[in-house]
Amino acid sequence: MRVNEAAAPRFAHGLVSHDGPADFVGRVAPLAEAALSRGDQVTLAVSPASEELLRDRLGGERVSTLTALAPAARGSGQTVAAWRARELRALCSAGRDVFVVTEHDAALDGPDGSYWTELEAALNISLGGLPVTQVCGYPQIPLHQVVADAALVNHPLLLRAGELMHNPEHRSPAQVMANLPVAPPELLGPPDVFLRYNTFELARVRDAVEDAVRGSELERTRGEDLVLAVNEIATNAVEHGSSQAELFLWAGPDELVCELHDEGRLEQPLIGLAPPHPSQARGRGTWIARQLCDALHVWRDSGGTHVRLLARA
């Protein structure tokens, strides 16, 4: 399968190594000030301490803040990348370039720090065609060495002497993710619905999700979005994965979680993150599904390929 990467990206992705919030702000504020002077939009996704310092430096009314994502979305780097792309694409529609300041959050490191490898590689795909410059702050000595290693290989640019310069250590998302097993999401226990299906039984999958939607508090349009998203992934599973696949569904009063499992071997899990080209054979359904869900996470193991979708009321 061809990895979904944008050609000739406008996205500029820079790494800023720092010794704490004050040092970080001191390094990135001149870049943000220059962006404001060019008429760019400046938006933040940083810690409260860094945000306060940046707003004091730049003028609070001159900058905005990106949406704070729910825990279920924040736990999946590829989901965060899809959310950020939607939000920044909307900002870019105003006809102005966007300058983004983000910062490493140790609370998302998990047991080994690999979350950041997935997130930054996914951002290089999802933001690839946008007129966006994003500078990412990382501590010089993080808790996990893999965080520092991933930051170095995932950023094409490094902030040195006040300038964003070429990073010779940068690697493509395909290279970065080649040997990295994307972590599965948390276990949810026995499902409320289990269904094994084949190509001729996709209607059963849709019926099962529609029944769950009717018993939940999801608004009609949110329920319709989930049914469509699950149908896209379920179809991919039996058309490109294996002749039979499985649906697992967990129903709560204000959220529904669906998983599709098939025995196919997905070469690269960061699929469906960039808008598909008309000639692209695969990834279209996954991209559509990502736009319709609150979270969509793809991973693989010895049993095949797995996709978890979540929709909240």
C-alpha positions as CSV (number, residue, x, y, z in Angstrom):
1,M,0.0,0.0,0.0
2,R,1.3,3.5,-0.9
3,V,1.8,5.7,2.2
4,N,-0.5,8.7,2.2
5,E,2.1,11.6,2.0
6,A,1.6,15.0,0.4
7,A,4.0,16.0,-2.4
8,A,5.7,19.4,-2.3
9,P,4.2,20.4,1.1
10,R,3.7,24.0,2.1
11,F,3.7,22.9,5.7
12,A,6.8,24.0,7.7
13,H,7.4,21.9,10.8
14,G,10.1,23.1,13.2
15,L,11.6,21.7,16.4
16,V,12.4,24.0,19.3
17,S,14.5,22.4,22.1
18,H,14.3,24.4,25.4
19,D,15.0,24.4,29.1
20,G,11.6,25.3,30.4
21,P,8.6,27.7,29.6
22,A,10.6,30.9,29.9
23,D,13.3,29.6,27.6
24,F,10.8,28.2,25.2
25,V,8.8,31.5,25.0
26,G,12.0,33.5,24.6
27,R,13.0,31.3,21.6
28,V,9.6,31.2,19.8
29,A,8.2,34.7,20.5
30,P,10.4,36.5,17.9
31,L,9.1,34.0,15.3
32,A,5.5,34.6,16.3
33,E,6.0,38.4,16.3
34,A,7.4,38.2,12.8
35,A,4.4,36.1,11.8
36,L,2.0,38.7,13.2
37,S,3.9,41.5,11.4
38,R,3.3,39.6,8.1
39,G,-0.4,39.4,8.8
40,D,-0.4,35.7,9.6
41,Q,-2.8,34.2,12.2
42,V,-1.0,33.0,15.3
43,T,-2.6,30.2,17.4
44,L,-1.4,28.2,20.4
45,A,-1.6,24.7,21.8
46,V,0.8,25.0,24.8
47,S,0.8,24.7,28.6
48,P,-1.0,27.3,30.7
49,A,2.4,28.7,31.8
50,S,3.7,29.1,28.3
51,E,0.4,30.5,27.1
52,E,0.4,33.2,29.7
53,L,4.0,34.2,28.9
54,L,3.3,34.3,25.1
55,R,0.1,36.3,25.5
56,D,2.0,38.8,27.7
57,R,4.7,39.0,25.0
58,L,2.5,39.1,21.9
59,G,-0.7,40.7,23.2
60,G,-3.5,38.4,24.2
61,E,-6.0,39.7,21.7
62,R,-3.6,39.0,18.8
63,V,-3.5,35.2,19.3
64,S,-6.0,32.4,19.5
65,T,-6.0,29.0,21.0
66,L,-6.6,25.6,19.4
67,T,-9.4,23.4,20.6
68,A,-8.6,21.4,23.8
69,L,-9.3,17.8,22.7
70,A,-11.2,15.3,24.8
71,P,-9.1,12.5,26.5
72,A,-10.2,9.8,24.1
73,A,-8.9,11.9,21.1
74,R,-5.7,13.1,22.9
75,G,-4.7,9.5,23.5
76,S,-4.3,8.8,19.8
77,G,-1.7,10.7,17.9
78,Q,-3.2,10.1,14.5
79,T,-6.6,11.3,15.8
80,V,-5.0,14.5,17.1
81,A,-3.4,15.0,13.8
82,A,-6.7,14.6,12.0
83,W,-8.4,17.1,14.4
84,R,-5.6,19.6,14.0
85,A,-5.8,19.4,10.2
86,R,-9.6,20.1,10.2
87,E,-9.2,23.1,12.5
88,L,-6.2,24.6,10.7
89,R,-7.8,24.0,7.3
90,A,-10.7,26.1,8.5
91,L,-8.4,28.8,9.7
92,C,-6.5,28.8,6.4
93,S,-9.8,29.3,4.5
94,A,-9.7,32.9,5.6
95,G,-6.9,33.4,3.1
96,R,-4.1,34.0,5.6
97,D,-1.2,31.8,6.6
98,V,-1.2,30.3,10.0
99,F,1.6,30.2,12.6
100,V,1.2,27.5,15.3
101,V,3.0,27.2,18.5
102,T,2.7,23.8,20.3
103,E,4.5,22.2,23.2
104,H,5.3,18.7,24.5
105,D,3.0,17.5,27.3
106,A,4.6,14.9,29.5
107,A,1.1,13.7,30.6
108,L,0.7,12.1,27.1
109,D,4.1,10.3,27.2
110,G,2.5,7.0,28.3
111,P,4.8,4.2,29.4
112,D,7.4,4.7,26.7
113,G,6.9,8.1,25.0
114,S,6.0,6.6,21.6
115,Y,2.8,8.7,21.4
116,W,4.9,11.6,20.2
117,T,6.5,9.6,17.4
118,E,3.0,8.8,16.0
119,L,1.7,12.3,16.5
120,E,4.5,14.2,14.8
121,A,4.7,11.7,11.9
122,A,1.0,12.0,11.4
123,L,1.1,15.8,11.4
124,N,3.6,15.7,8.6
125,I,0.9,13.9,6.6
126,S,-2.3,15.6,7.7
127,L,-0.9,19.2,7.5
128,G,1.2,18.5,4.4
129,G,-0.6,20.7,1.9
130,L,-1.5,23.6,4.2
131,P,0.0,27.1,4.4
132,V,1.0,26.5,8.0
133,T,4.2,26.9,10.0
134,Q,4.2,25.0,13.3
135,V,7.0,25.2,15.9
136,C,7.0,22.5,18.5
137,G,8.6,22.9,21.9
138,Y,10.4,19.9,23.4
139,P,12.5,19.7,26.6
140,Q,16.1,19.1,26.0
141,I,16.0,16.3,28.5
142,P,12.6,14.6,28.4
143,L,11.6,11.7,30.7
144,H,11.8,9.2,27.8
145,Q,14.7,9.3,25.3
146,V,12.4,8.1,22.6
147,V,10.6,11.5,22.9
148,A,13.8,13.3,22.0
149,D,14.7,10.8,19.3
150,A,11.2,11.1,17.7
151,A,11.2,14.9,17.8
152,L,14.5,15.0,16.0
153,V,13.6,12.7,13.1
154,N,10.0,14.0,12.7
155,H,10.8,17.7,12.2
156,P,12.3,18.9,8.9
157,L,13.4,22.1,10.5
158,L,15.4,23.1,13.6
159,L,15.4,26.4,15.4
160,R,19.0,27.5,15.5
161,A,20.2,31.1,16.3
162,G,16.7,32.4,15.8
163,E,16.2,30.8,12.4
164,L,14.4,27.7,11.2
165,M,17.1,25.7,9.5
166,H,17.2,22.4,7.6
167,N,17.4,19.3,9.8
168,P,19.6,16.6,8.2
169,E,18.3,14.0,10.6
170,H,14.7,14.4,9.4
171,R,13.0,11.2,8.1
172,S,9.7,10.7,6.2
173,P,6.6,9.4,8.1
174,A,7.0,6.1,6.3
175,Q,10.6,5.8,7.5
176,V,9.7,6.8,11.0
177,M,6.8,4.4,11.4
178,A,8.3,1.5,9.5
179,N,9.4,-0.4,12.6
180,L,7.1,1.2,15.2
181,P,4.1,-0.8,16.4
182,V,1.3,1.8,16.9
183,A,-0.1,1.2,20.4
184,P,-3.6,-0.2,20.7
185,P,-6.2,1.8,22.6
186,E,-7.2,0.8,26.1
187,L,-9.2,-2.4,26.5
188,L,-12.9,-2.0,27.0
189,G,-14.0,-5.4,28.2
190,P,-16.7,-7.6,26.6
191,P,-18.6,-5.8,23.8
192,D,-22.3,-5.2,23.9
193,V,-22.5,-6.3,20.2
194,F,-20.3,-8.8,18.3
195,L,-20.8,-9.6,14.7
196,R,-18.8,-11.5,12.1
197,Y,-19.6,-10.6,8.6
198,N,-18.5,-10.8,4.9
199,T,-18.8,-8.7,1.8
200,F,-22.5,-9.6,1.3
201,E,-23.4,-8.9,4.9
202,L,-22.5,-5.2,5.2
203,A,-26.1,-4.3,5.8
204,R,-26.0,-6.3,9.0
205,V,-23.2,-4.1,10.2
206,R,-25.1,-0.9,9.4
207,D,-28.2,-2.3,11.1
208,A,-26.3,-3.1,14.2
209,V,-24.8,0.4,14.5
210,E,-28.2,2.1,13.7
211,D,-29.8,0.0,16.5
212,A,-27.1,1.2,18.9
213,V,-27.6,4.8,17.8
214,R,-31.3,4.7,18.4
215,G,-30.7,3.5,22.0
216,S,-28.1,6.3,22.7
217,E,-28.3,10.0,23.3
218,L,-26.4,10.8,20.0
219,E,-28.1,13.5,17.9
220,R,-29.5,12.2,14.6
221,T,-26.8,13.7,12.5
222,R,-24.0,12.4,14.8
223,G,-25.6,8.9,14.6
224,E,-25.8,9.1,10.8
225,D,-22.1,10.2,10.7
226,L,-21.1,7.2,12.8
227,V,-23.1,4.8,10.7
228,L,-21.4,6.1,7.5
229,A,-18.0,6.1,9.1
230,V,-18.4,2.5,10.3
231,N,-19.7,1.4,6.9
232,E,-16.6,2.9,5.2
233,I,-14.2,1.0,7.5
234,A,-16.3,-2.2,7.4
235,T,-16.2,-2.1,3.6
236,N,-12.5,-1.6,3.5
237,A,-12.0,-4.5,5.9
238,V,-13.7,-7.1,3.6
239,E,-12.6,-5.6,0.3
240,H,-8.9,-5.0,1.1
241,G,-8.3,-6.9,4.3
242,S,-9.8,-10.4,4.5
243,S,-12.9,-12.2,3.3
244,Q,-14.4,-12.1,6.7
245,A,-14.2,-9.3,9.4
246,E,-15.5,-8.6,12.8
247,L,-17.5,-5.8,14.4
248,F,-17.3,-5.1,18.1
249,L,-19.6,-2.4,19.6
250,W,-19.7,-0.8,23.1
251,A,-22.8,1.3,23.8
252,G,-22.9,4.0,26.5
253,P,-25.6,6.5,27.0
254,D,-23.6,9.4,25.6
255,E,-21.0,7.6,23.4
256,L,-20.7,4.7,21.0
257,V,-17.4,2.8,20.3
258,C,-17.1,0.5,17.3
259,E,-14.1,-1.6,16.3
260,L,-13.5,-3.4,13.0
261,H,-11.0,-6.2,12.9
262,D,-9.8,-8.1,9.8
263,E,-6.9,-10.4,9.1
264,G,-5.3,-8.3,6.4
265,R,-1.8,-6.8,6.7
266,L,-1.8,-3.0,6.6
267,E,1.7,-1.9,5.7
268,Q,1.4,1.6,7.2
269,P,-1.2,2.6,9.9
270,L,-1.1,6.3,9.2
271,I,-3.7,6.1,6.5
272,G,-6.5,8.5,5.7
273,L,-4.8,11.6,7.2
274,A,-4.5,13.7,4.0
275,P,-7.3,14.5,1.6
276,P,-7.2,11.8,-1.0
277,H,-6.1,12.6,-4.5
278,P,-8.7,11.6,-7.2
279,S,-6.4,8.9,-8.5
280,Q,-5.8,7.4,-5.1
281,A,-7.0,3.9,-4.9
282,R,-7.0,3.5,-1.1
283,G,-7.3,5.7,2.0
284,R,-10.4,7.5,0.7
285,G,-12.9,5.7,3.0
286,T,-10.6,6.1,6.1
287,W,-10.2,9.8,5.4
288,I,-14.0,10.2,5.2
289,A,-14.4,8.2,8.4
290,R,-11.8,10.4,10.2
291,Q,-13.9,13.5,9.4
292,L,-17.0,12.0,10.8
293,C,-15.8,10.7,14.2
294,D,-14.6,12.1,17.4
295,A,-11.7,9.6,17.4
296,L,-10.4,7.0,14.9
297,H,-7.4,4.9,15.7
298,V,-5.8,2.4,13.4
299,W,-3.3,-0.2,14.6
300,R,-2.0,-3.6,13.6
301,D,-0.8,-6.8,15.3
302,S,-0.2,-10.4,14.5
303,G,-3.9,-10.9,14.1
304,G,-4.3,-8.3,11.4
305,T,-5.6,-4.7,11.2
306,H,-7.9,-3.0,13.7
307,V,-9.8,0.3,13.6
308,R,-11.6,1.9,16.6
309,L,-14.1,4.6,16.0
310,L,-15.8,6.7,18.7
311,A,-18.7,9.2,18.5
312,R,-19.9,11.3,21.5
313,A,-23.2,13.0,22.1
